[in-house]
Amino acid sequence: MPDTTPVRKFSSTKVLTVFLSISSATVIVLALLGYGVALSAEASFGIPHSVIFNSTSDLLTLGGWAVIQMVLILNKLSEWGFYVKIWEATWPATKIALVIMAALVALGGIAFATQYLLRRWPWLRRAVEQLRGSTHKKVLAIASFLIFVLAAPLVVMPLTMLAILIGIMFLVSLLSIVPIAGLQAGKAHIDDWVVGPEFCVPLQSRHARLQVKPPVKDGSPKIKVSTCVTVKKTSGTEYRGRVVFSTFNAVVLYDPEAGSVRRVSTEDASLEVIDKL
């Protein structure tokens, strides 16, 4: 029987490579989403986004908030206003990419039109061929060579730098779409689940949780509530507020009465869910 060990080893290596590539891309996307979520806290409350996260793990956690909010936003796919908001939010980043793409399409169109006209109009093709085969061909070649030698340092370097700059702008504009999506998801979460609700999540006893709840009727109003907590430090200091976002070692709290927002470290502290502030 033929030995299939090398084939299996190659297949396993290929699958592992694809898995690692997908995992790396997922981590990058989650981190960019998390950065956008941190920006949403600054945009909504003014708290500096740089103090919300301390590590990549915090960015990944914040990215999870964005993913959850995006899943909830799926219910709004049938609303035209949802697409208008997305377009308005991403327009500053996408217009640069659209301009670059339009320029590339225009250059391709010019090249295609030139070839089409040469095939369509025989007299134009003959004129071009005569120009190429004229007696001045050698003189033209020498002049072109001299112009190239003299002008290359003055033209090639700026054009190269311009091409690199355009490439960087195009890449940045594409990458910035992900943080903008996180920013919009974070702002939607803040509006829907932090600022908008009037009450905190009510506490329920074991008996209340075991009771069978009646089914929700279609069209009935949905009451949204906020998660409210109190953070008690070992020093005796206590902080209360609605949870905006949380990471591995900190929580961002919002006080609806005073309007204050603070980042509270959860190290050496106990956190308790409460039903009123």
Sequence and secondary structure as in RCSB ss.txt:
>XXXX:A:sequence
MPDTTPVRKFSSTKVLTVFLSISSATVIVLALLGYGVALSAEASFGIPHSVIFNSTSDLLTLGGWAVIQMVLILN
KLSEWGFYVKIWEATWPATKIALVIMAALVALGGIAFATQYLLRRWPWLRRAVEQLRGSTHKKVLAIASFLIFVL
AAPLVVMPLTMLAILIGIMFLVSLLSIVPIAGLQAGKAHIDDWVVGPEFCVPLQSRHARLQVKPPVKDGSPKIKV
STCVTVKKTSGTEYRGRVVFSTFNAVVLYDPEAGSVRRVSTEDASLEVIDKL
>XXXX:A:secstr
    HHHHHHHHHHHHHHHHHHHHHHHHHHHHHHHHHHHHHHHHH   GGGT SSHHHHHHHHHHHHHHHHHHGG
GTT HHHHHHHHHHHHHHHHHHHHHHHHHHHHHHHHHHHHHHHHH HHHHHHHHHHHTSTTHHHHHHHHHHHHHH
HHHHHHHHHHHHHHHHHHHHHHHHHTHHHHHHHHHHHHHHIIIIIS SEE     HHHHHS      TT     E
E EEEEEETTS EEEEEEEEE SSEEEEE TTT  EEEEE TTEEEEEES  
